[in-house]
Amino acid sequence: MARTTTPLTELLISVVIPAYNYAKTLPRAVNSVLAQLGQANAELLVIDDGSTDENPQELEHLQDEHPGLFRVIRKVNGGLASVRNLGILKGKGQYLIFLDADDEMAPGALKAVTQHIAAAPQTRLIIGGHWSVFEDGSRTLHHVKPLPATARERVRGYLLDKTVSLSNGACAMHREVFAPGNYPEHLRNAEDLPVFAQVLARFPCSVLDQPLALIYKHPGSMRHDLKQSLAAGVGMVEEVFSPARMPADLQDLRQAFLAQRCLSLFRDCYSAGDYANARKFYALAVRTDWRSLMRWSYTRKAIRLLFA
């Protein structure tokens, strides 16, 4: 498993934008960060992951428009995890913010994160709020809730109970948190889940109840890629609960997470009309933990499959 060995520097924050075929939205993301660099000890790094659209030309235009204000790295396509790992390696800041190229940094975010770090220098994960922006232009503000007191409660809240929510672009992570493991590059979907879980399990965390990002919801997002979700499959459980990532005293949560993962894959397949895989994952969830039958929102869908 890859490790990060990049030494800390005096730069406080590196904002990393992974960019793959998002030429139309990339300027919005870049400009939202550049507008704030003067308010914080921060840098912007954009990594083009082998784009095949006008992304490279758009980046050249942005660099001409803002000479010397941000760095660009171009690489052969390797997926989002490989871009984030390169950002960890090449970023110069103590803390990293990964902002998706189709999203936007909220005004005042860098200043707020800087002030939060000064007030809580021991924190290694800062969880902020965010705006969800929908295709019709409407917005919903998501506040961040207080974190549970113990690592077990945090991990359980994130993986099982869904009471702890994290979004890239709306959180900042100290580079120390990647020592147990970087982003798994064999995963092309939900590659951040094992990292977020290990941070909640092993490091001091804090919340900042201020929106740090505007997250745009659209069908073409990687968040909705069923093919990649199926490729990750239940192997995600092995990654999350690898001994390097998850402490021994939390390994007993593995079976419950396997059932939860199967139910999530069942839901995704059901919504996509892939009923064969939906049946398979629901059956596995029930075999793993019979209490899955009590999850009525899933069970109702499973009953409908009997007549599909």
ZABA-94359 format. One record per residue (C-alpha): x, y, z; residue in one letter. Coordinates in steps of 0.1 Angstrom, whole numbers, padded with zeros to 4 digits, always signed. Layout:
BEGIN
XYZa...
***
This chain:
BEGIN
+0000+0000+0000m+0014+0034-0009a+0026+0057+0018r+0032+0094+0018t+0067+0106+0027t+0064+0142+0017t+0077+0164+0046p+0056+0191+0061l+0063+0227+0049t+0054+0261+0061e+0025+0263+0036l-0007+0256+0055l-0032+0244+0029i-0031+0228-0005s-0063+0228-0025v-0061+0200-0051v-0086+0199-0080i-0086+0165-0099p-0097+0172-0134a-0108+0147-0160y-0130+0158-0189n-0146+0187-0170y-0136+0216-0192a-0170+0232-0189k-0170+0234-0151t-0133+0236-0144l-0130+0275-0146p-0158+0278-0120r-0139+0255-0096a-0105+0272-0102v-0118+0307-0099n-0136+0299-0067s-0103+0290-0051v-0081+0317-0067l-0105+0344-0053a-0096+0332-0018q-0058+0326-0020l-0050+0361-0008g-0070+0354+0024q-0050+0323+0035a-0015+0307+0034n-0026+0284+0007a-0019+0271-0028e-0039+0256-0057l-0028+0226-0076l-0049+0212-0106v-0041+0177-0118i-0053+0167-0152d-0059+0130-0153d-0054+0124-0190g-0084+0144-0202s-0097+0138-0237t-0118+0169-0239d-0108+0206-0240e-0095+0204-0204n-0058+0209-0213p-0066+0239-0234q-0089+0254-0207e-0061+0250-0182l-0036+0268-0205e-0061+0296-0208h-0066+0298-0171l-0029+0299-0165q-0025+0327-0191d-0053+0346-0173e-0038+0340-0139h+0000+0338-0144p+0019+0321-0115g-0012+0318-0093l-0016+0280-0095f+0002+0249-0106r-0009+0223-0131v+0003+0187-0134i-0007+0165-0163r-0006+0127-0160k-0017+0096-0178v-0053+0086-0168n-0053+0065-0137g-0085+0073-0119g-0095+0097-0091l-0075+0078-0064a-0043+0081-0083s-0049+0119-0088v-0055+0124-0051r-0024+0104-0042n-0003+0125-0065l-0019+0156-0049g-0007+0143-0015i+0028+0138-0029l+0031+0171-0048k+0010+0194-0026g+0031+0216-0003k+0006+0223+0025g+0001+0207+0058q-0036+0203+0052y-0052+0192+0019l-0086+0200+0005i-0097+0179-0025f-0122+0199-0046l-0139+0181-0075d-0137+0199-0108a-0175+0201-0111d-0179+0217-0077d-0170+0251-0062e-0153+0263-0031m-0177+0284-0010a-0168+0320-0004p-0147+0325+0028g-0139+0288+0031a-0101+0291+0031l-0102+0319+0057k-0126+0299+0079a-0104+0267+0077v-0073+0288+0085t-0089+0303+0116q-0102+0269+0127h-0067+0253+0125i-0053+0282+0146a-0080+0276+0172a-0076+0238+0172a-0041+0229+0159p-0044+0193+0171q-0072+0185+0146t-0063+0163+0117r-0097+0163+0100l-0120+0193+0097i-0155+0185+0086i-0175+0215+0072g-0209+0220+0059g-0218+0224+0022h-0245+0235-0002w-0261+0209-0025s-0268+0226-0059v-0294+0209-0081f-0298+0211-0119e-0328+0235-0116d-0306+0259-0097g-0321+0253-0063s-0299+0248-0032r-0300+0230+0001t-0277+0239+0029l-0262+0210+0049h-0251+0219+0083h-0225+0197+0100v-0235+0179+0132k-0213+0176+0164p-0191+0146+0162l-0195+0116+0186p-0170+0115+0214a-0153+0082+0206t-0136+0067+0176a-0161+0037+0176r-0191+0060+0176e-0176+0081+0148r-0168+0051+0126v-0202+0035+0133r-0219+0068+0125g-0201+0071+0092y-0202+0035+0080l-0234+0022+0094l-0258+0047+0109d-0251+0075+0084k-0251+0101+0112t-0216+0113+0103v-0214+0127+0068s-0183+0138+0049l-0179+0153+0014s-0147+0161-0005n-0143+0198-0009g-0161+0203+0024a-0134+0189+0046c-0097+0195+0052a-0072+0167+0061m-0038+0169+0076h-0013+0149+0056r-0005+0128+0086e-0038+0110+0082v-0025+0092+0051f+0002+0073+0069a-0020+0042+0075p-0029+0042+0038g-0035+0064+0008n-0064+0063-0016y-0068+0027-0030p-0060+0030-0067e-0078-0002-0077h-0111+0015-0068l-0126+0039-0093r-0156+0046-0072n-0160+0055-0034a-0122+0055-0031e-0125+0081-0004d-0145+0058+0019l-0116+0038+0033p-0096+0070+0039v-0124+0088+0057f-0130+0057+0078a-0094+0054+0089q-0092+0091+0098v-0123+0089+0119l-0109+0058+0136a-0073+0070+0143r-0070+0108+0144f-0084+0138+0162p-0113+0153+0143c-0134+0185+0145s-0163+0202+0129v-0167+0237+0113l-0203+0245+0109d-0199+0267+0079q-0204+0258+0042p-0170+0251+0026l-0182+0239-0008a-0210+0240-0033l-0215+0205-0045i-0234+0202-0078y-0257+0172-0083k-0260+0158-0118h-0265+0124-0133p-0231+0123-0151g-0212+0125-0118s-0189+0096-0108m-0210+0094-0077r-0237+0077-0099h-0215+0053-0118d-0230+0018-0113l-0203+0001-0134k-0176+0013-0110q-0197+0006-0079s-0201-0030-0091l-0163-0032-0098a-0156-0021-0062a-0183-0045-0050g-0180-0061-0016v-0142-0059-0019g-0147-0024-0005m-0152-0041+0029v-0118-0057+0028e-0102-0023+0020e-0120-0004+0048v-0112-0031+0074f-0077-0039+0064s-0055-0040+0096p-0034-0011+0084a-0065+0011+0082r-0089-0001+0109m-0077-0006+0145p-0081-0041+0160a-0107-0030+0185d-0130-0018+0157l-0128-0049+0135q-0160-0063+0151d-0179-0037+0130l-0168-0055+0098r-0198-0079+0094q-0224-0051+0099a-0206-0030+0073f-0206-0059+0049l-0244-0061+0052a-0247-0024+0048q-0225-0025+0017r-0246-0052+0002c-0278-0032+0008l-0262-0001-0008s-0253-0021-0039l-0288-0037-0039f-0303-0002-0040r-0280+0010-0068d-0287-0020-0089c-0325-0018-0082y-0326+0019-0092s-0307+0010-0124a-0330-0018-0133g-0303-0044-0129d-0326-0068-0110y-0303-0099-0112a-0275-0082-0093n-0301-0065-0070a-0314-0100-0059r-0279-0113-0054k-0268-0084-0031f-0300-0084-0011y-0297-0122-0005a-0261-0117+0006l-0271-0089+0030a-0296-0111+0046v-0272-0140+0049r-0246-0117+0064t-0270-0101+0090d-0307-0113+0092w-0315-0078+0107r-0313-0066+0071s-0348-0078+0068l-0359-0051+0092m-0346-0024+0069r-0380-0017+0054w-0370+0007+0027s-0348-0021+0012y-0372-0049+0020t-0401-0033+0002r-0380-0031-0029k-0369-0067-0025a-0405-0078-0023i-0413-0059-0055r-0385-0079-0072l-0405-0111-0066l-0429-0098-0093f-0404-0082-0116a
***
